[in-house]
């Protein structure tokens, strides 16, 4: 074998260690490891790229996120303030007019709108959830309602109808009006607005003879605009007197002073107290302009009328040991703080309702049917088998309340 030729050492150039070090470029450890991606210059006022290549957010990308965050924050604040002020301060009354369902729909809507924004989704959802939890009691929802099975009422159950008739009846529909009442086949009728309007002024109704003719066999109690009919004997009828009311503006003082009529009924040897209630409206529809001093004075006056009536009702119920039914037009929605003025020892009859959102107003009126202004409350010794709102057939803007109860 022939050995490979040897390369003469003279053919390899010699390089010293110092020269080698000079040929290797030096890198400073202190140099920044991140660099701007764009190689071109950035002028003053020009938006450049961010570190790691993420583009800067433009204004039209920011404002929807910021709007949703602001709206969710404001709604949470409004809900909190509403819980603190509603029913306590007269100047908060305009907020009381909101439909209760908005305390559900607005947080849900805000969370849904923010779901498509990566940066707004989480904070808006948390703010909306907080508002929903805080305002859950204001929504008027009765979620178990549709899940309740309809149970037949006992044969001896008491049938009760409570209804704001809206100025009794029109002259050309009297027959239909009484037909509607008769078809309810109620044992007890608690009727409000038994009155007339003449020249824009509320006056007494004078129709008891026709009531007796159209609805024979009932005992009758009446004060002001409140009319109670009962198949059972009325052993006592007491209009509650509220103290601290503003002076009445007309001679029809019973309409102004007496908004609650208590009737004690003798039912199968036991006395049951039925309270027929029509509390003043928070403000008059079609009244003075919103921007006038008269408007705010009207709201204050109505507030000063409502609070004493709530107190009179609560005080009388507290001293009453009979089984109790309170029903009527309270002009109070579930979203209003006035619900805390209701007698605490009574239960809302809606626990027997099969509706998820019980509402009574406005039936056939200019406003949608979004509010529950009519209520029925019972003591613990009264069992409600059935509770529902019924169509007024165009006679009133309030739906009828129908209850089947046992004592």
C-alpha positions as CSV (number, residue, x, y, z in Angstrom):
1,X,0.0,0.0,0.0
2,X,1.2,3.4,-0.7
3,X,0.9,5.9,2.2
4,X,-0.9,9.2,1.6
5,X,1.3,12.0,0.7
6,X,2.3,14.1,3.7
7,X,1.5,17.8,3.5
8,X,4.5,19.9,4.1
9,X,4.2,22.1,7.2
10,X,5.4,25.0,5.2
11,X,2.2,25.0,3.1
12,X,-0.2,25.7,6.2
13,X,-0.2,29.3,7.2
14,X,0.5,29.9,10.8
15,X,-2.1,32.0,12.8
16,X,-1.4,33.2,16.2
17,X,-4.0,33.2,19.0
18,X,-4.1,36.9,19.1
19,X,-4.9,37.1,15.4
20,X,-7.7,34.5,15.8
21,X,-9.4,36.5,18.5
22,X,-9.3,39.6,16.4
23,X,-11.1,37.8,13.6
24,X,-14.1,36.7,15.8
25,X,-16.7,39.5,16.1
26,X,-17.4,40.5,19.7
27,X,-20.9,40.5,21.1
28,X,-21.8,42.6,24.1
29,X,-23.8,40.9,26.8
30,X,-25.5,44.2,27.6
31,X,-27.0,44.5,24.2
32,X,-30.8,44.3,24.3
33,X,-32.1,40.9,23.1
34,X,-35.4,42.3,21.8
35,X,-35.5,44.5,18.7
36,X,-38.2,46.5,16.9
37,X,-39.5,44.3,14.2
38,X,-39.9,47.1,11.6
39,X,-36.5,48.0,10.1
40,X,-37.8,51.3,8.7
41,X,-37.7,54.5,10.7
42,X,-40.7,55.5,12.9
43,X,-41.8,59.2,12.6
44,X,-43.2,61.2,15.4
45,X,-47.0,60.7,15.5
46,X,-46.8,57.4,13.5
47,X,-48.1,54.2,15.2
48,X,-45.4,51.6,14.9
49,X,-45.5,47.9,15.7
50,X,-45.3,46.6,19.2
51,X,-42.8,44.2,20.7
52,X,-43.3,40.7,19.5
53,X,-45.1,41.9,16.4
54,X,-48.6,42.6,17.9
55,X,-50.3,45.5,16.1
56,X,-51.3,48.6,18.1
57,X,-55.1,48.7,18.8
58,X,-56.8,51.4,16.8
59,X,-59.5,53.8,18.2
60,X,-62.3,52.1,16.4
61,X,-61.3,48.8,18.0
62,X,-61.1,50.3,21.5
63,X,-64.4,52.2,21.8
64,X,-66.8,49.1,21.7
65,X,-64.8,47.5,24.5
66,X,-64.6,50.7,26.6
67,X,-68.4,51.3,26.0
68,X,-69.3,47.9,27.2
69,X,-67.1,48.2,30.2
70,X,-68.6,51.6,31.0
71,X,-72.2,50.4,30.5
72,X,-71.7,47.4,32.8
73,X,-70.1,49.5,35.5
74,X,-72.8,52.1,35.3
75,X,-75.6,49.4,35.4
76,X,-74.0,47.8,38.5
77,X,-73.8,51.2,40.2
78,X,-77.4,52.0,39.2
79,X,-78.7,48.7,40.5
80,X,-76.9,49.2,43.8
81,X,-78.2,52.8,44.2
82,X,-81.7,51.8,43.3
83,X,-81.7,49.2,46.1
84,X,-80.7,51.9,48.5
85,X,-83.1,54.7,47.4
86,X,-86.2,53.1,45.9
87,X,-89.3,53.7,48.0
88,X,-87.4,55.9,50.4
89,X,-86.8,59.1,48.5
90,X,-89.6,60.7,46.4
91,X,-87.2,62.1,43.8
92,X,-86.1,58.6,42.8
93,X,-89.6,57.7,41.6
94,X,-88.8,57.9,37.9
95,X,-86.4,55.1,38.3
96,X,-89.2,53.1,40.0
97,X,-91.1,53.1,36.7
98,X,-88.7,50.7,35.0
99,X,-90.2,47.3,34.1
100,X,-88.8,44.8,36.6
101,X,-87.6,42.5,33.8
102,X,-84.9,45.0,32.8
103,X,-82.9,43.9,35.9
104,X,-82.5,40.6,34.1
105,X,-82.3,41.5,30.5
106,X,-79.7,44.3,30.7
107,X,-77.0,42.3,32.5
108,X,-77.6,39.4,30.2
109,X,-77.5,41.6,27.1
110,X,-74.3,43.3,28.1
111,X,-72.6,40.0,28.8
112,X,-73.8,38.6,25.4
113,X,-72.5,41.7,23.5
114,X,-69.1,41.4,25.2
115,X,-68.7,37.7,24.5
116,X,-67.1,38.5,21.1
117,X,-64.4,40.7,22.6
118,X,-61.4,38.9,24.0
119,X,-60.3,41.8,26.3
120,X,-63.8,42.8,27.4
121,X,-65.5,39.4,27.8
122,X,-64.3,38.6,31.3
123,X,-64.7,42.0,33.1
124,X,-68.1,42.7,31.5
125,X,-69.3,39.2,32.5
126,X,-68.2,39.7,36.1
127,X,-69.8,43.2,36.3
128,X,-73.0,41.9,34.7
129,X,-73.1,38.9,37.1
130,X,-72.7,41.1,40.1
131,X,-75.5,43.4,38.9
132,X,-77.7,40.4,38.2
133,X,-77.1,38.9,41.7
134,X,-77.7,42.2,43.4
135,X,-80.9,42.9,41.5
136,X,-82.3,39.3,41.4
137,X,-85.0,40.2,43.8
138,X,-86.1,43.1,41.6
139,X,-86.8,41.1,38.4
140,X,-90.3,39.8,39.4
141,X,-89.4,36.4,38.1
142,X,-91.2,33.3,39.4
143,X,-88.9,30.6,37.9
144,X,-90.5,27.6,39.6
145,X,-93.9,28.6,38.2
146,X,-94.0,26.7,34.9
147,X,-92.7,23.6,36.7
148,X,-95.6,23.5,39.2
149,X,-98.2,20.9,38.5
150,X,-101.8,22.1,38.4
151,X,-103.5,20.6,41.5
152,X,-107.3,20.5,41.8
153,X,-108.5,22.8,44.6
154,X,-110.7,21.2,47.3
155,X,-114.4,21.5,46.7
156,X,-114.9,23.8,49.7
157,X,-112.0,26.2,48.6
158,X,-112.8,29.9,48.6
159,X,-112.8,31.6,45.2
160,X,-111.6,35.2,45.3
161,X,-111.4,37.8,42.6
162,X,-109.5,41.1,43.1
163,X,-109.7,43.7,40.3
164,X,-109.1,47.3,39.5
165,X,-112.1,48.0,37.3
166,X,-110.7,51.3,35.9
167,X,-113.6,53.7,36.7
168,X,-116.2,50.9,37.1
169,X,-117.6,50.5,33.6
170,X,-118.5,52.5,30.5
171,X,-122.2,53.3,30.0
172,X,-122.5,51.3,26.8
173,X,-120.8,48.1,28.2
174,X,-122.5,47.6,31.6
175,X,-124.0,44.3,30.6
176,X,-120.7,42.9,29.4
177,X,-119.0,44.2,32.6
178,X,-121.4,42.4,34.9
179,X,-121.3,39.3,32.7
180,X,-117.5,39.2,33.2
181,X,-117.8,39.4,36.9
182,X,-120.5,36.7,37.1
183,X,-118.4,34.3,35.0
184,X,-115.7,34.3,37.7
185,X,-118.1,32.6,40.1
186,X,-116.2,34.2,43.0
187,X,-117.3,33.9,46.6
188,X,-115.5,37.2,47.4
189,X,-115.0,40.1,45.1
190,X,-112.5,42.8,46.1
191,X,-113.1,45.6,43.6
192,X,-111.3,48.9,43.2
193,X,-112.2,52.1,41.4
194,X,-115.9,51.9,42.1
195,X,-116.2,55.5,41.0
196,X,-117.0,57.8,38.1
197,X,-115.2,60.7,36.4
198,X,-117.2,63.8,35.5
199,X,-115.5,66.7,33.8
200,X,-112.0,65.3,34.6
201,X,-112.9,65.1,38.4
202,X,-113.3,61.9,40.3
203,X,-116.7,61.5,41.9
204,X,-118.6,58.9,43.8
205,X,-120.3,56.1,41.9
206,X,-124.0,55.5,42.6
207,X,-124.8,52.0,41.4
208,X,-125.3,49.8,44.4
209,X,-128.9,49.0,43.4
210,X,-127.7,47.7,40.0
211,X,-124.8,45.8,41.7
212,X,-127.4,44.0,43.9
213,X,-129.6,43.3,40.9
214,X,-126.7,42.0,38.8
215,X,-125.0,40.1,41.6
216,X,-127.7,38.9,43.9
217,X,-126.9,37.0,47.1
218,X,-123.9,39.0,48.1
219,X,-123.2,41.0,51.3
220,X,-121.8,44.4,50.4
221,X,-119.3,46.8,52.1
222,X,-118.2,50.0,50.4
223,X,-116.0,53.0,51.3
224,X,-114.8,55.6,48.8
225,X,-113.8,53.7,45.7
226,X,-113.4,50.3,47.4
227,X,-116.3,47.8,47.0
228,X,-116.3,44.3,48.6
229,X,-118.9,41.6,47.8
230,X,-119.1,38.4,49.8
231,X,-121.4,35.4,49.8
232,X,-120.4,35.0,53.4
233,X,-121.7,37.3,56.2
234,X,-119.7,40.5,56.8
235,X,-119.4,40.8,60.5
236,X,-117.3,44.0,60.4
237,X,-116.2,46.5,57.8
238,X,-113.4,48.9,58.8
239,X,-111.8,51.5,56.5
240,X,-108.3,52.0,57.7
241,X,-107.3,55.6,58.5
242,X,-103.8,56.7,57.7
243,X,-102.3,59.6,59.5
244,X,-100.0,62.3,58.1
245,X,-101.7,62.6,54.7
246,X,-101.6,65.7,52.6
247,X,-105.0,67.6,52.6
248,X,-107.5,66.3,50.0
249,X,-107.9,68.4,46.9
250,X,-111.7,67.7,46.5
251,X,-114.8,67.0,48.6
252,X,-114.5,63.3,47.8
253,X,-112.4,62.8,50.9
254,X,-113.1,59.1,51.3
255,X,-111.3,58.5,48.0
256,X,-108.3,60.4,49.3
257,X,-108.2,59.2,52.9
258,X,-109.3,55.5,52.8
259,X,-107.3,53.3,50.5
260,X,-107.7,50.1,52.5
261,X,-111.0,48.5,53.4
262,X,-110.9,45.6,55.9
263,X,-113.9,43.3,56.0
264,X,-114.2,40.4,58.5
265,X,-116.0,37.5,56.9
266,X,-117.7,34.7,58.8
267,X,-116.7,31.6,56.9
268,X,-117.8,28.2,58.3
269,X,-117.8,29.5,61.9
270,X,-114.4,31.2,61.5
271,X,-113.6,34.9,61.0
272,X,-111.3,35.7,58.0
273,X,-110.1,39.2,57.4
274,X,-110.0,40.3,53.7
275,X,-108.3,43.6,53.0
276,X,-109.4,45.4,49.8
277,X,-106.5,47.7,48.8
278,X,-105.9,50.4,46.2
279,X,-102.7,52.4,47.0
280,X,-102.0,55.8,45.3
281,X,-100.0,55.8,42.1
282,X,-96.4,57.0,42.3
283,X,-97.2,59.7,39.8
284,X,-100.2,60.7,37.7
285,X,-100.0,59.8,34.0
286,X,-100.7,62.7,31.7
287,X,-99.9,65.2,34.5
288,X,-97.6,68.2,34.4
289,X,-94.5,68.4,32.2
290,X,-91.4,66.5,33.4
291,X,-89.4,69.7,33.5
292,X,-91.9,71.7,35.5
293,X,-91.9,72.3,39.3
294,X,-95.5,71.0,39.4
295,X,-94.4,67.6,38.2
296,X,-91.9,67.1,41.0
297,X,-94.4,68.5,43.5
298,X,-96.9,65.9,42.3
299,X,-94.4,63.1,42.8
300,X,-93.7,64.3,46.3
301,X,-97.4,64.5,47.1
302,X,-98.1,61.0,45.9
303,X,-95.1,59.7,47.9
304,X,-96.5,61.4,51.0
305,X,-99.9,59.7,50.3
306,X,-98.4,56.2,49.8
307,X,-96.2,55.9,52.8
308,X,-99.0,56.5,55.5
309,X,-101.2,54.0,53.7
310,X,-98.5,51.3,53.8
311,X,-98.0,52.0,57.5
312,X,-101.7,51.8,58.3
313,X,-102.0,48.5,56.5
314,X,-98.9,47.0,58.2
315,X,-100.0,48.2,61.6
316,X,-103.5,46.7,61.3
317,X,-102.2,43.4,60.0
318,X,-99.7,43.2,62.8
319,X,-102.5,43.4,65.4
320,X,-104.9,41.0,63.6
321,X,-104.9,37.3,64.7
322,X,-107.4,36.2,62.1
323,X,-106.5,34.4,58.9
324,X,-105.6,37.2,56.5
325,X,-106.0,37.9,52.8
326,X,-104.7,41.2,51.4
327,X,-105.4,41.8,47.7
328,X,-105.7,44.7,45.3
329,X,-103.9,47.3,43.2
330,X,-100.9,48.3,45.2
331,X,-99.4,50.4,42.3
332,X,-96.1,48.8,43.3
333,X,-93.9,46.6,41.1
334,X,-91.4,44.0,42.3
335,X,-88.6,46.4,41.4
336,X,-89.8,49.1,43.8
337,X,-88.4,49.4,47.3
338,X,-92.0,49.9,48.6
339,X,-92.3,46.1,48.7
340,X,-90.3,46.3,51.9
341,X,-93.3,48.2,53.5
342,X,-95.6,45.3,53.0
343,X,-96.6,43.4,56.1
344,X,-93.6,41.0,56.7
345,X,-95.8,38.3,58.2
346,X,-97.7,37.8,54.9
347,X,-96.7,35.6,51.9
348,X,-97.0,36.5,48.3
349,X,-99.6,34.3,46.7
350,X,-97.5,34.0,43.5
351,X,-95.9,30.9,45.1
352,X,-99.1,29.1,43.6
353,X,-98.8,30.8,40.2
354,X,-97.7,28.8,37.2
355,X,-96.4,31.9,35.4
356,X,-92.6,32.5,35.2
357,X,-93.3,36.3,35.0
358,X,-96.6,37.3,36.5
359,X,-97.8,40.6,35.2
360,X,-101.1,42.6,35.6
361,X,-100.6,45.9,33.8
362,X,-101.0,47.4,31.2
363,X,-103.6,45.1,29.7
364,X,-104.7,46.5,26.4
365,X,-103.3,49.9,27.2
366,X,-100.7,52.0,25.5
367,X,-97.9,50.4,27.5
368,X,-96.8,46.8,27.1
369,X,-97.8,44.2,29.6
370,X,-94.6,44.3,31.7
371,X,-95.5,45.3,35.2
372,X,-97.1,43.5,38.1
373,X,-98.9,46.2,40.1
374,X,-101.7,44.0,41.6
375,X,-100.8,41.7,44.5
376,X,-102.4,39.1,46.8
377,X,-100.8,38.3,50.1
378,X,-101.9,35.7,52.7
379,X,-101.0,34.8,56.3
380,X,-99.5,31.4,57.1
381,X,-102.8,29.9,58.0
382,X,-104.2,30.5,54.5
383,X,-103.3,28.0,51.8
384,X,-103.3,29.2,48.2
385,X,-104.2,26.4,45.7
386,X,-104.3,28.5,42.6
387,X,-103.3,32.1,41.7
388,X,-103.5,33.6,38.2
389,X,-104.2,36.8,36.3
390,X,-107.1,36.8,33.9
391,X,-108.0,38.8,30.8
392,X,-110.2,41.9,31.6
393,X,-111.9,41.6,28.2
394,X,-111.1,45.3,27.4
395,X,-112.9,46.7,30.5
396,X,-109.8,47.7,32.3
397,X,-106.0,48.2,31.9
398,X,-105.6,45.8,34.9
399,X,-105.9,42.1,34.7
400,X,-108.1,40.3,37.2
401,X,-106.5,38.4,40.1
402,X,-108.1,35.1,40.7
403,X,-107.3,33.0,43.8
404,X,-108.5,29.7,45.2
405,X,-107.7,29.4,48.9
406,X,-108.4,27.4,52.0
407,X,-108.5,28.6,55.6
